[in-house]
Amino acid sequence: MSRLGVLTKMERQVFTLIAWGLSYKQIAKRLHVCCRTVETHRQKAAKRLGLDDFHDLIRLAVAEGIYNTPPEESNHANCA
């Protein structure tokens, strides 16, 4: 079972986008929230997962197979 199952939907989104290499500003824009909200969800995710620092986040992302996975394109990619 994935360790990420303990996260809320928003915490998981933030965790994944950080693992993909997006900045807080890019994540905030993508999720339509402010940068402080992104930081709060990152902190809560780290606490729930028992992560001490950014390196722990990346190690877990690699173990979960989400590190450096390219973000999905728009759902409208097939539209002409």
mmCIF file of the N, C-alpha and C atoms, coordinates in Angstrom:
data_MODEL
# 
_entry.id   MODEL 
# 
loop_
_atom_site.group_PDB 
_atom_site.id 
_atom_site.type_symbol 
_atom_site.label_atom_id 
_atom_site.label_alt_id 
_atom_site.label_comp_id 
_atom_site.label_asym_id 
_atom_site.label_entity_id 
_atom_site.label_seq_id 
_atom_site.pdbx_PDB_ins_code 
_atom_site.Cartn_x 
_atom_site.Cartn_y 
_atom_site.Cartn_z 
_atom_site.occupancy 
_atom_site.B_iso_or_equiv 
_atom_site.pdbx_formal_charge 
_atom_site.auth_seq_id 
_atom_site.auth_comp_id 
_atom_site.auth_asym_id 
_atom_site.auth_atom_id 
_atom_site.pdbx_PDB_model_num 
ATOM 1   N N  . MET A 1 1  ? 0.840  -1.193 0.000   1.00 0.00 ? 1  MET A N  1 
ATOM 2   C CA . MET A 1 1  ? 0.000  0.000  0.000   1.00 0.00 ? 1  MET A CA 1 
ATOM 3   C C  . MET A 1 1  ? 0.882  1.253  0.000   1.00 0.00 ? 1  MET A C  1 
ATOM 4   N N  . SER A 1 2  ? 0.473  2.251  -0.727  1.00 0.00 ? 2  SER A N  1 
ATOM 5   C CA . SER A 1 2  ? 1.216  3.493  -0.854  1.00 0.00 ? 2  SER A CA 1 
ATOM 6   C C  . SER A 1 2  ? 1.193  4.284  0.456   1.00 0.00 ? 2  SER A C  1 
ATOM 7   N N  . ARG A 1 3  ? 2.346  4.810  0.824   1.00 0.00 ? 3  ARG A N  1 
ATOM 8   C CA . ARG A 1 3  ? 2.405  5.683  2.006   1.00 0.00 ? 3  ARG A CA 1 
ATOM 9   C C  . ARG A 1 3  ? 1.621  6.967  1.783   1.00 0.00 ? 3  ARG A C  1 
ATOM 10  N N  . LEU A 1 4  ? 1.412  7.330  0.523   1.00 0.00 ? 4  LEU A N  1 
ATOM 11  C CA . LEU A 1 4  ? 0.721  8.582  0.213   1.00 0.00 ? 4  LEU A CA 1 
ATOM 12  C C  . LEU A 1 4  ? -0.770 8.513  0.516   1.00 0.00 ? 4  LEU A C  1 
ATOM 13  N N  . GLY A 1 5  ? -1.269 7.331  0.829   1.00 0.00 ? 5  GLY A N  1 
ATOM 14  C CA . GLY A 1 5  ? -2.690 7.171  1.135   1.00 0.00 ? 5  GLY A CA 1 
ATOM 15  C C  . GLY A 1 5  ? -3.144 7.931  2.366   1.00 0.00 ? 5  GLY A C  1 
ATOM 16  N N  . VAL A 1 6  ? -2.223 8.352  3.215   1.00 0.00 ? 6  VAL A N  1 
ATOM 17  C CA . VAL A 1 6  ? -2.583 9.096  4.426   1.00 0.00 ? 6  VAL A CA 1 
ATOM 18  C C  . VAL A 1 6  ? -2.814 10.580 4.140   1.00 0.00 ? 6  VAL A C  1 
ATOM 19  N N  . LEU A 1 7  ? -2.468 11.020 2.934   1.00 0.00 ? 7  LEU A N  1 
ATOM 20  C CA . LEU A 1 7  ? -2.589 12.435 2.588   1.00 0.00 ? 7  LEU A CA 1 
ATOM 21  C C  . LEU A 1 7  ? -3.986 12.789 2.106   1.00 0.00 ? 7  LEU A C  1 
ATOM 22  N N  . THR A 1 8  ? -4.365 14.053 2.332   1.00 0.00 ? 8  THR A N  1 
ATOM 23  C CA . THR A 1 8  ? -5.593 14.560 1.740   1.00 0.00 ? 8  THR A CA 1 
ATOM 24  C C  . THR A 1 8  ? -5.352 14.722 0.236   1.00 0.00 ? 8  THR A C  1 
ATOM 25  N N  . LYS A 1 9  ? -6.414 14.933 -0.513  1.00 0.00 ? 9  LYS A N  1 
ATOM 26  C CA . LYS A 1 9  ? -6.287 15.107 -1.959  1.00 0.00 ? 9  LYS A CA 1 
ATOM 27  C C  . LYS A 1 9  ? -5.356 16.283 -2.280  1.00 0.00 ? 9  LYS A C  1 
ATOM 28  N N  . MET A 1 10 ? -5.527 17.395 -1.594  1.00 0.00 ? 10 MET A N  1 
ATOM 29  C CA . MET A 1 10 ? -4.710 18.584 -1.860  1.00 0.00 ? 10 MET A CA 1 
ATOM 30  C C  . MET A 1 10 ? -3.257 18.353 -1.459  1.00 0.00 ? 10 MET A C  1 
ATOM 31  N N  . GLU A 1 11 ? -3.029 17.698 -0.328  1.00 0.00 ? 11 GLU A N  1 
ATOM 32  C CA . GLU A 1 11 ? -1.656 17.409 0.095   1.00 0.00 ? 11 GLU A CA 1 
ATOM 33  C C  . GLU A 1 11 ? -0.962 16.521 -0.932  1.00 0.00 ? 11 GLU A C  1 
ATOM 34  N N  . ARG A 1 12 ? -1.683 15.531 -1.443  1.00 0.00 ? 12 ARG A N  1 
ATOM 35  C CA . ARG A 1 12 ? -1.106 14.633 -2.447  1.00 0.00 ? 12 ARG A CA 1 
ATOM 36  C C  . ARG A 1 12 ? -0.797 15.391 -3.743  1.00 0.00 ? 12 ARG A C  1 
ATOM 37  N N  . GLN A 1 13 ? -1.706 16.289 -4.148  1.00 0.00 ? 13 GLN A N  1 
ATOM 38  C CA . GLN A 1 13 ? -1.463 17.085 -5.351  1.00 0.00 ? 13 GLN A CA 1 
ATOM 39  C C  . GLN A 1 13 ? -0.205 17.928 -5.184  1.00 0.00 ? 13 GLN A C  1 
ATOM 40  N N  . VAL A 1 14 ? -0.094 18.602 -4.055  1.00 0.00 ? 14 VAL A N  1 
ATOM 41  C CA . VAL A 1 14 ? 1.067  19.456 -3.796  1.00 0.00 ? 14 VAL A CA 1 
ATOM 42  C C  . VAL A 1 14 ? 2.340  18.601 -3.758  1.00 0.00 ? 14 VAL A C  1 
ATOM 43  N N  . PHE A 1 15 ? 2.306  17.486 -3.049  1.00 0.00 ? 15 PHE A N  1 
ATOM 44  C CA . PHE A 1 15 ? 3.450  16.577 -2.971  1.00 0.00 ? 15 PHE A CA 1 
ATOM 45  C C  . PHE A 1 15 ? 3.887  16.155 -4.369  1.00 0.00 ? 15 PHE A C  1 
ATOM 46  N N  . THR A 1 16 ? 2.934  15.740 -5.186  1.00 0.00 ? 16 THR A N  1 
ATOM 47  C CA . THR A 1 16 ? 3.242  15.269 -6.541  1.00 0.00 ? 16 THR A CA 1 
ATOM 48  C C  . THR A 1 16 ? 3.833  16.376 -7.397  1.00 0.00 ? 16 THR A C  1 
ATOM 49  N N  . LEU A 1 17 ? 3.253  17.556 -7.342  1.00 0.00 ? 17 LEU A N  1 
ATOM 50  C CA . LEU A 1 17 ? 3.742  18.667 -8.163  1.00 0.00 ? 17 LEU A CA 1 
ATOM 51  C C  . LEU A 1 17 ? 5.131  19.121 -7.719  1.00 0.00 ? 17 LEU A C  1 
ATOM 52  N N  . ILE A 1 18 ? 5.405  19.068 -6.423  1.00 0.00 ? 18 ILE A N  1 
ATOM 53  C CA . ILE A 1 18 ? 6.755  19.375 -5.944  1.00 0.00 ? 18 ILE A CA 1 
ATOM 54  C C  . ILE A 1 18 ? 7.728  18.330 -6.478  1.00 0.00 ? 18 ILE A C  1 
ATOM 55  N N  . ALA A 1 19 ? 7.324  17.071 -6.417  1.00 0.00 ? 19 ALA A N  1 
ATOM 56  C CA . ALA A 1 19 ? 8.189  15.987 -6.919  1.00 0.00 ? 19 ALA A CA 1 
ATOM 57  C C  . ALA A 1 19 ? 8.447  16.130 -8.413  1.00 0.00 ? 19 ALA A C  1 
ATOM 58  N N  . TRP A 1 20 ? 7.500  16.691 -9.142  1.00 0.00 ? 20 TRP A N  1 
ATOM 59  C CA . TRP A 1 20 ? 7.674  16.915 -10.581 1.00 0.00 ? 20 TRP A CA 1 
ATOM 60  C C  . TRP A 1 20 ? 8.608  18.083 -10.856 1.00 0.00 ? 20 TRP A C  1 
ATOM 61  N N  . GLY A 1 21 ? 8.950  18.851 -9.806  1.00 0.00 ? 21 GLY A N  1 
ATOM 62  C CA . GLY A 1 21 ? 9.887  19.952 -9.975  1.00 0.00 ? 21 GLY A CA 1 
ATOM 63  C C  . GLY A 1 21 ? 9.258  21.321 -10.129 1.00 0.00 ? 21 GLY A C  1 
ATOM 64  N N  . LEU A 1 22 ? 7.951  21.432 -9.917  1.00 0.00 ? 22 LEU A N  1 
ATOM 65  C CA . LEU A 1 22 ? 7.299  22.735 -10.032 1.00 0.00 ? 22 LEU A CA 1 
ATOM 66  C C  . LEU A 1 22 ? 7.593  23.579 -8.801  1.00 0.00 ? 22 LEU A C  1 
ATOM 67  N N  . SER A 1 23 ? 7.684  24.883 -8.998  1.00 0.00 ? 23 SER A N  1 
ATOM 68  C CA . SER A 1 23 ? 7.901  25.814 -7.893  1.00 0.00 ? 23 SER A CA 1 
ATOM 69  C C  . SER A 1 23 ? 6.583  26.036 -7.157  1.00 0.00 ? 23 SER A C  1 
ATOM 70  N N  . TYR A 1 24 ? 6.667  26.607 -5.948  1.00 0.00 ? 24 TYR A N  1 
ATOM 71  C CA . TYR A 1 24 ? 5.443  26.914 -5.205  1.00 0.00 ? 24 TYR A CA 1 
ATOM 72  C C  . TYR A 1 24 ? 4.544  27.839 -6.021  1.00 0.00 ? 24 TYR A C  1 
ATOM 73  N N  . LYS A 1 25 ? 5.149  28.796 -6.697  1.00 0.00 ? 25 LYS A N  1 
ATOM 74  C CA . LYS A 1 25 ? 4.374  29.744 -7.508  1.00 0.00 ? 25 LYS A CA 1 
ATOM 75  C C  . LYS A 1 25 ? 3.646  29.021 -8.635  1.00 0.00 ? 25 LYS A C  1 
ATOM 76  N N  . GLN A 1 26 ? 4.335  28.097 -9.313  1.00 0.00 ? 26 GLN A N  1 
ATOM 77  C CA . GLN A 1 26 ? 3.704  27.333 -10.395 1.00 0.00 ? 26 GLN A CA 1 
ATOM 78  C C  . GLN A 1 26 ? 2.584  26.444 -9.861  1.00 0.00 ? 26 GLN A C  1 
ATOM 79  N N  . ILE A 1 27 ? 2.825  25.832 -8.707  1.00 0.00 ? 27 ILE A N  1 
ATOM 80  C CA . ILE A 1 27 ? 1.807  24.970 -8.095  1.00 0.00 ? 27 ILE A CA 1 
ATOM 81  C C  . ILE A 1 27 ? 0.595  25.806 -7.697  1.00 0.00 ? 27 ILE A C  1 
ATOM 82  N N  . ALA A 1 28 ? 0.834  26.953 -7.093  1.00 0.00 ? 28 ALA A N  1 
ATOM 83  C CA . ALA A 1 28 ? -0.257 27.827 -6.667  1.00 0.00 ? 28 ALA A CA 1 
ATOM 84  C C  . ALA A 1 28 ? -1.123 28.232 -7.865  1.00 0.00 ? 28 ALA A C  1 
ATOM 85  N N  . LYS A 1 29 ? -0.473 28.588 -8.945  1.00 0.00 ? 29 LYS A N  1 
ATOM 86  C CA . LYS A 1 29 ? -1.210 28.986 -10.147 1.00 0.00 ? 29 LYS A CA 1 
ATOM 87  C C  . LYS A 1 29 ? -2.030 27.816 -10.686 1.00 0.00 ? 29 LYS A C  1 
ATOM 88  N N  . ARG A 1 30 ? -1.422 26.650 -10.736 1.00 0.00 ? 30 ARG A N  1 
ATOM 89  C CA . ARG A 1 30 ? -2.085 25.460 -11.272 1.00 0.00 ? 30 ARG A CA 1 
ATOM 90  C C  . ARG A 1 30 ? -3.293 25.039 -10.425 1.00 0.00 ? 30 ARG A C  1 
ATOM 91  N N  . LEU A 1 31 ? -3.169 25.182 -9.089  1.00 0.00 ? 31 LEU A N  1 
ATOM 92  C CA . LEU A 1 31 ? -4.238 24.748 -8.184  1.00 0.00 ? 31 LEU A CA 1 
ATOM 93  C C  . LEU A 1 31 ? -5.179 25.889 -7.782  1.00 0.00 ? 31 LEU A C  1 
ATOM 94  N N  . HIS A 1 32 ? -4.895 27.083 -8.286  1.00 0.00 ? 32 HIS A N  1 
ATOM 95  C CA . HIS A 1 32 ? -5.727 28.260 -8.015  1.00 0.00 ? 32 HIS A CA 1 
ATOM 96  C C  . HIS A 1 32 ? -5.778 28.585 -6.525  1.00 0.00 ? 32 HIS A C  1 
ATOM 97  N N  . VAL A 1 33 ? -4.595 28.583 -5.897  1.00 0.00 ? 33 VAL A N  1 
ATOM 98  C CA . VAL A 1 33 ? -4.455 28.944 -4.493  1.00 0.00 ? 33 VAL A CA 1 
ATOM 99  C C  . VAL A 1 33 ? -3.253 29.870 -4.368  1.00 0.00 ? 33 VAL A C  1 
ATOM 100 N N  . CYS A 1 34 ? -3.025 30.402 -3.172  1.00 0.00 ? 34 CYS A N  1 
ATOM 101 C CA . CYS A 1 34 ? -1.848 31.261 -2.976  1.00 0.00 ? 34 CYS A CA 1 
ATOM 102 C C  . CYS A 1 34 ? -0.636 30.407 -2.580  1.00 0.00 ? 34 CYS A C  1 
ATOM 103 N N  . CYS A 1 35 ? 0.538  30.977 -2.714  1.00 0.00 ? 35 CYS A N  1 
ATOM 104 C CA . CYS A 1 35 ? 1.782  30.263 -2.406  1.00 0.00 ? 35 CYS A CA 1 
ATOM 105 C C  . CYS A 1 35 ? 1.819  29.799 -0.953  1.00 0.00 ? 35 CYS A C  1 
ATOM 106 N N  . ARG A 1 36 ? 1.290  30.593 -0.060  1.00 0.00 ? 36 ARG A N  1 
ATOM 107 C CA . ARG A 1 36 ? 1.272  30.215 1.369   1.00 0.00 ? 36 ARG A CA 1 
ATOM 108 C C  . ARG A 1 36 ? 0.433  28.950 1.574   1.00 0.00 ? 36 ARG A C  1 
ATOM 109 N N  . THR A 1 37 ? -0.641 28.804 0.825   1.00 0.00 ? 37 THR A N  1 
ATOM 110 C CA . THR A 1 37 ? -1.474 27.603 0.918   1.00 0.00 ? 37 THR A CA 1 
ATOM 111 C C  . THR A 1 37 ? -0.685 26.380 0.462   1.00 0.00 ? 37 THR A C  1 
ATOM 112 N N  . VAL A 1 38 ? 0.097  26.535 -0.596  1.00 0.00 ? 38 VAL A N  1 
ATOM 113 C CA . VAL A 1 38 ? 0.943  25.443 -1.077  1.00 0.00 ? 38 VAL A CA 1 
ATOM 114 C C  . VAL A 1 38 ? 1.929  25.045 0.019   1.00 0.00 ? 38 VAL A C  1 
ATOM 115 N N  . GLU A 1 39 ? 2.576  26.018 0.632   1.00 0.00 ? 39 GLU A N  1 
ATOM 116 C CA . GLU A 1 39 ? 3.537  25.752 1.701   1.00 0.00 ? 39 GLU A CA 1 
ATOM 117 C C  . GLU A 1 39 ? 2.854  25.045 2.877   1.00 0.00 ? 39 GLU A C  1 
ATOM 118 N N  . THR A 1 40 ? 1.671  25.469 3.239   1.00 0.00 ? 40 THR A N  1 
ATOM 119 C CA . THR A 1 40 ? 0.940  24.838 4.341   1.00 0.00 ? 40 THR A CA 1 
ATOM 120 C C  . THR A 1 40 ? 0.642  23.375 4.033   1.00 0.00 ? 40 THR A C  1 
ATOM 121 N N  . HIS A 1 41 ? 0.183  23.093 2.828   1.00 0.00 ? 41 HIS A N  1 
ATOM 122 C CA . HIS A 1 41 ? -0.117 21.707 2.461   1.00 0.00 ? 41 HIS A CA 1 
ATOM 123 C C  . HIS A 1 41 ? 1.160  20.863 2.382   1.00 0.00 ? 41 HIS A C  1 
ATOM 124 N N  . ARG A 1 42 ? 2.270  21.464 1.947   1.00 0.00 ? 42 ARG A N  1 
ATOM 125 C CA . ARG A 1 42 ? 3.539  20.749 1.935   1.00 0.00 ? 42 ARG A CA 1 
ATOM 126 C C  . ARG A 1 42 ? 3.966  20.391 3.348   1.00 0.00 ? 42 ARG A C  1 
ATOM 127 N N  . GLN A 1 43 ? 3.830  21.342 4.268   1.00 0.00 ? 43 GLN A N  1 
ATOM 128 C CA . GLN A 1 43 ? 4.202  21.097 5.659   1.00 0.00 ? 43 GLN A CA 1 
ATOM 129 C C  . GLN A 1 43 ? 3.336  20.005 6.282   1.00 0.00 ? 43 GLN A C  1 
ATOM 130 N N  . LYS A 1 44 ? 2.041  20.062 6.031   1.00 0.00 ? 44 LYS A N  1 
ATOM 131 C CA . LYS A 1 44 ? 1.135  19.054 6.583   1.00 0.00 ? 44 LYS A CA 1 
ATOM 132 C C  . LYS A 1 44 ? 1.434  17.674 6.006   1.00 0.00 ? 44 LYS A C  1 
ATOM 133 N N  . ALA A 1 45 ? 1.720  17.618 4.701   1.00 0.00 ? 45 ALA A N  1 
ATOM 134 C CA . ALA A 1 45 ? 2.051  16.344 4.055   1.00 0.00 ? 45 ALA A CA 1 
ATOM 135 C C  . ALA A 1 45 ? 3.335  15.778 4.662   1.00 0.00 ? 45 ALA A C  1 
ATOM 136 N N  . ALA A 1 46 ? 4.333  16.624 4.827   1.00 0.00 ? 46 ALA A N  1 
ATOM 137 C CA . ALA A 1 46 ? 5.603  16.177 5.398   1.00 0.00 ? 46 ALA A CA 1 
ATOM 138 C C  . ALA A 1 46 ? 5.397  15.638 6.809   1.00 0.00 ? 46 ALA A C  1 
ATOM 139 N N  . LYS A 1 47 ? 4.587  16.306 7.593   1.00 0.00 ? 47 LYS A N  1 
ATOM 140 C CA . LYS A 1 47 ? 4.323  15.860 8.960   1.00 0.00 ? 47 LYS A CA 1 
ATOM 141 C C  . LYS A 1 47 ? 3.609  14.510 8.964   1.00 0.00 ? 47 LYS A C  1 
ATOM 142 N N  . ARG A 1 48 ? 2.572  14.373 8.135   1.00 0.00 ? 48 ARG A N  1 
ATOM 143 C CA . ARG A 1 48 ? 1.826  13.111 8.073   1.00 0.00 ? 48 ARG A CA 1 
ATOM 144 C C  . ARG A 1 48 ? 2.717  11.953 7.629   1.00 0.00 ? 48 ARG A C  1 
ATOM 145 N N  . LEU A 1 49 ? 3.668  12.247 6.742   1.00 0.00 ? 49 LEU A N  1 
ATOM 146 C CA . LEU A 1 49 ? 4.533  11.213 6.184   1.00 0.00 ? 49 LEU A CA 1 
ATOM 147 C C  . LEU A 1 49 ? 5.815  10.997 6.999   1.00 0.00 ? 49 LEU A C  1 
ATOM 148 N N  . GLY A 1 50 ? 6.030  11.850 7.993   1.00 0.00 ? 50 GLY A N  1 
ATOM 149 C CA . GLY A 1 50 ? 7.229  11.732 8.817   1.00 0.00 ? 50 GLY A CA 1 
ATOM 150 C C  . GLY A 1 50 ? 8.498  12.126 8.086   1.00 0.00 ? 50 GLY A C  1 
ATOM 151 N N  . LEU A 1 51 ? 8.387  13.101 7.194   1.00 0.00 ? 51 LEU A N  1 
ATOM 152 C CA . LEU A 1 51 ? 9.536  13.557 6.409   1.00 0.00 ? 51 LEU A CA 1 
ATOM 153 C C  . LEU A 1 51 ? 10.191 14.744 7.110   1.00 0.00 ? 51 LEU A C  1 
ATOM 154 N N  . ASP A 1 52 ? 11.519 14.709 7.175   1.00 0.00 ? 52 ASP A N  1 
ATOM 155 C CA . ASP A 1 52 ? 12.242 15.781 7.855   1.00 0.00 ? 52 ASP A CA 1 
ATOM 156 C C  . ASP A 1 52 ? 12.666 16.914 6.937   1.00 0.00 ? 52 ASP A C  1 
ATOM 157 N N  . ASP A 1 53 ? 12.902 16.600 5.654   1.00 0.00 ? 53 ASP A N  1 
ATOM 158 C CA . ASP A 1 53 ? 13.387 17.643 4.754   1.00 0.00 ? 53 ASP A CA 1 
ATOM 159 C C  . ASP A 1 53 ? 13.028 17.314 3.304   1.00 0.00 ? 53 ASP A C  1 
ATOM 160 N N  . PHE A 1 54 ? 13.434 18.206 2.425   1.00 0.00 ? 54 PHE A N  1 
ATOM 161 C CA . PHE A 1 54 ? 13.126 18.066 1.001   1.00 0.00 ? 54 PHE A CA 1 
ATOM 162 C C  . PHE A 1 54 ? 13.707 16.773 0.427   1.00 0.00 ? 54 PHE A C  1 
ATOM 163 N N  . HIS A 1 55 ? 14.883 16.381 0.904   1.00 0.00 ? 55 HIS A N  1 
ATOM 164 C CA . HIS A 1 55 ? 15.513 15.165 0.400   1.00 0.00 ? 55 HIS A CA 1 
ATOM 165 C C  . HIS A 1 55 ? 14.672 13.927 0.727   1.00 0.00 ? 55 HIS A C  1 
ATOM 166 N N  . ASP A 1 56 ? 14.054 13.919 1.906   1.00 0.00 ? 56 ASP A N  1 
ATOM 167 C CA . ASP A 1 56 ? 13.158 12.814 2.267   1.00 0.00 ? 56 ASP A CA 1 
ATOM 168 C C  . ASP A 1 56 ? 11.956 12.774 1.326   1.00 0.00 ? 56 ASP A C  1 
ATOM 169 N N  . LEU A 1 57 ? 11.441 13.951 0.976   1.00 0.00 ? 57 LEU A N  1 
ATOM 170 C CA . LEU A 1 57 ? 10.308 14.034 0.045   1.00 0.00 ? 57 LEU A CA 1 
ATOM 171 C C  . LEU A 1 57 ? 10.692 13.422 -1.297  1.00 0.00 ? 57 LEU A C  1 
ATOM 172 N N  . ILE A 1 58 ? 11.855 13.766 -1.794  1.00 0.00 ? 58 ILE A N  1 
ATOM 173 C CA . ILE A 1 58 ? 12.296 13.252 -3.094  1.00 0.00 ? 58 ILE A CA 1 
ATOM 174 C C  . ILE A 1 58 ? 12.527 11.746 -3.028  1.00 0.00 ? 58 ILE A C  1 
ATOM 175 N N  . ARG A 1 59 ? 13.144 11.268 -1.933  1.00 0.00 ? 59 ARG A N  1 
ATOM 176 C CA . ARG A 1 59 ? 13.353 9.818  -1.795  1.00 0.00 ? 59 ARG A CA 1 
ATOM 177 C C  . ARG A 1 59 ? 12.027 9.070  -1.816  1.00 0.00 ? 59 ARG A C  1 
ATOM 178 N N  . LEU A 1 60 ? 11.022 9.593  -1.122  1.00 0.00 ? 60 LEU A N  1 
ATOM 179 C CA . LEU A 1 60 ? 9.708  8.954  -1.112  1.00 0.00 ? 60 LEU A CA 1 
ATOM 180 C C  . LEU A 1 60 ? 9.061  9.031  -2.491  1.00 0.00 ? 60 LEU A C  1 
ATOM 181 N N  . ALA A 1 61 ? 9.193  10.168 -3.152  1.00 0.00 ? 61 ALA A N  1 
ATOM 182 C CA . ALA A 1 61 ? 8.628  10.316 -4.496  1.00 0.00 ? 61 ALA A CA 1 
ATOM 183 C C  . ALA A 1 61 ? 9.238  9.300  -5.460  1.00 0.00 ? 61 ALA A C  1 
ATOM 184 N N  . VAL A 1 62 ? 10.537 9.078  -5.347  1.00 0.00 ? 62 VAL A N  1 
ATOM 185 C CA . VAL A 1 62 ? 11.203 8.081  -6.192  1.00 0.00 ? 62 VAL A CA 1 
ATOM 186 C C  . VAL A 1 62 ? 10.652 6.692  -5.872  1.00 0.00 ? 62 VAL A C  1 
ATOM 187 N N  . ALA A 1 63 ? 10.536 6.383  -4.584  1.00 0.00 ? 63 ALA A N  1 
ATOM 188 C CA . ALA A 1 63 ? 10.037 5.074  -4.161  1.00 0.00 ? 63 ALA A CA 1 
ATOM 189 C C  . ALA A 1 63 ? 8.595  4.846  -4.640  1.00 0.00 ? 63 ALA A C  1 
ATOM 190 N N  . GLU A 1 64 ? 7.816  5.918  -4.701  1.00 0.00 ? 64 GLU A N  1 
ATOM 191 C CA . GLU A 1 64 ? 6.420  5.825  -5.130  1.00 0.00 ? 64 GLU A CA 1 
ATOM 192 C C  . GLU A 1 64 ? 6.266  5.914  -6.648  1.00 0.00 ? 64 GLU A C  1 
ATOM 193 N N  . GLY A 1 65 ? 7.358  6.169  -7.343  1.00 0.00 ? 65 GLY A N  1 
ATOM 194 C CA . GLY A 1 65 ? 7.319  6.228  -8.801  1.00 0.00 ? 65 GLY A CA 1 
ATOM 195 C C  . GLY A 1 65 ? 6.744  7.497  -9.382  1.00 0.00 ? 65 GLY A C  1 
ATOM 196 N N  . ILE A 1 66 ? 6.770  8.586  -8.603  1.00 0.00 ? 66 ILE A N  1 
ATOM 197 C CA . ILE A 1 66 ? 6.206  9.841  -9.128  1.00 0.00 ? 66 ILE A CA 1 
ATOM 198 C C  . ILE A 1 66 ? 7.260  10.922 -9.326  1.00 0.00 ? 66 ILE A C  1 
ATOM 199 N N  . TYR A 1 67 ? 8.500  10.677 -8.921  1.00 0.00 ? 67 TYR A N  1 
ATOM 200 C CA . TYR A 1 67 ? 9.538  11.684 -9.076  1.00 0.00 ? 67 TYR A CA 1 
ATOM 201 C C  . TYR A 1 67 ? 9.845  11.913 -10.544 1.00 0.00 ? 67 TYR A C  1 
ATOM 202 N N  . ASN A 1 68 ? 9.838  13.190 -10.941 1.00 0.00 ? 68 ASN A N  1 
ATOM 203 C CA . ASN A 1 68 ? 10.201 13.591 -12.289 1.00 0.00 ? 68 ASN A CA 1 
ATOM 204 C C  . ASN A 1 68 ? 9.282  13.016 -13.362 1.00 0.00 ? 68 ASN A C  1 
ATOM 205 N N  . THR A 1 69 ? 8.091  12.585 -12.986 1.00 0.00 ? 69 THR A N  1 
ATOM 206 C CA . THR A 1 69 ? 7.098  12.158 -13.966 1.00 0.00 ? 69 THR A CA 1 
ATOM 207 C C  . THR A 1 69 ? 6.556  13.422 -14.615 1.00 0.00 ? 69 THR A C  1 
ATOM 208 N N  . PRO A 1 70 ? 6.569  13.508 -15.929 1.00 0.00 ? 70 PRO A N  1 
ATOM 209 C CA . PRO A 1 70 ? 6.107  14.755 -16.555 1.00 0.00 ? 70 PRO A CA 1 
ATOM 210 C C  . PRO A 1 70 ? 4.640  15.008 -16.260 1.00 0.00 ? 70 PRO A C  1 
ATOM 211 N N  . PRO A 1 71 ? 4.289  16.268 -15.965 1.00 0.00 ? 71 PRO A N  1 
ATOM 212 C CA . PRO A 1 71 ? 2.886  16.606 -15.734 1.00 0.00 ? 71 PRO A CA 1 
ATOM 213 C C  . PRO A 1 71 ? 2.047  16.258 -16.958 1.00 0.00 ? 71 PRO A C  1 
ATOM 214 N N  . GLU A 1 72 ? 0.809  15.853 -16.691 1.00 0.00 ? 72 GLU A N  1 
ATOM 215 C CA . GLU A 1 72 ? -0.106 15.526 -17.780 1.00 0.00 ? 72 GLU A CA 1 
ATOM 216 C C  . GLU A 1 72 ? -0.439 16.782 -18.559 1.00 0.00 ? 72 GLU A C  1 
ATOM 217 N N  . GLU A 1 73 ? -0.643 16.580 -19.836 1.00 0.00 ? 73 GLU A N  1 
ATOM 218 C CA . GLU A 1 73 ? -1.064 17.696 -20.681 1.00 0.00 ? 73 GLU A CA 1 
ATOM 219 C C  . GLU A 1 73 ? -2.529 17.993 -20.419 1.00 0.00 ? 73 GLU A C  1 
ATOM 220 N N  . SER A 1 74 ? -2.995 19.074 -20.968 1.00 0.00 ? 74 SER A N  1 
ATOM 221 C CA . SER A 1 74 ? -4.387 19.454 -20.848 1.00 0.00 ? 74 SER A CA 1 
ATOM 222 C C  . SER A 1 74 ? -5.310 18.325 -21.274 1.00 0.00 ? 74 SER A C  1 
ATOM 223 N N  . ASN A 1 75 ? -6.455 18.217 -20.638 1.00 0.00 ? 75 ASN A N  1 
ATOM 224 C CA . ASN A 1 75 ? -7.440 17.215 -21.013 1.00 0.00 ? 75 ASN A CA 1 
ATOM 225 C C  . ASN A 1 75 ? -7.985 17.430 -22.416 1.00 0.00 ? 75 ASN A C  1 
ATOM 226 N N  . HIS A 1 76 ? -7.699 18.585 -22.972 1.00 0.00 ? 76 HIS A N  1 
ATOM 227 C CA . HIS A 1 76 ? -8.215 18.927 -24.302 1.00 0.00 ? 76 HIS A CA 1 
ATOM 228 C C  . HIS A 1 76 ? -7.148 18.729 -25.385 1.00 0.00 ? 76 HIS A C  1 
ATOM 229 N N  . ALA A 1 77 ? -6.140 17.941 -25.095 1.00 0.00 ? 77 ALA A N  1 
ATOM 230 C CA . ALA A 1 77 ? -5.031 17.776 -26.037 1.00 0.00 ? 77 ALA A CA 1 
ATOM 231 C C  . ALA A 1 77 ? -5.485 17.216 -27.391 1.00 0.00 ? 77 ALA A C  1 
ATOM 232 N N  . ASN A 1 78 ? -6.568 16.454 -27.397 1.00 0.00 ? 78 ASN A N  1 
ATOM 233 C CA . ASN A 1 78 ? -7.035 15.845 -28.639 1.00 0.00 ? 78 ASN A CA 1 
ATOM 234 C C  . ASN A 1 78 ? -8.022 16.726 -29.410 1.00 0.00 ? 78 ASN A C  1 
ATOM 235 N N  . CYS A 1 79 ? -8.324 17.889 -28.876 1.00 0.00 ? 79 CYS A N  1 
ATOM 236 C CA . CYS A 1 79 ? -9.269 18.780 -29.555 1.00 0.00 ? 79 CYS A CA 1 
ATOM 237 C C  . CYS A 1 79 ? -8.594 19.439 -30.740 1.00 0.00 ? 79 CYS A C  1 
ATOM 238 N N  . ALA A 1 80 ? -9.339 19.606 -31.796 1.00 0.00 ? 80 ALA A N  1 
ATOM 239 C CA . ALA A 1 80 ? -8.781 20.240 -32.998 1.00 0.00 ? 80 ALA A CA 1 
ATOM 240 C C  . ALA A 1 80 ? -9.044 21.716 -32.978 1.00 0.00 ? 80 ALA A C  1 
# 
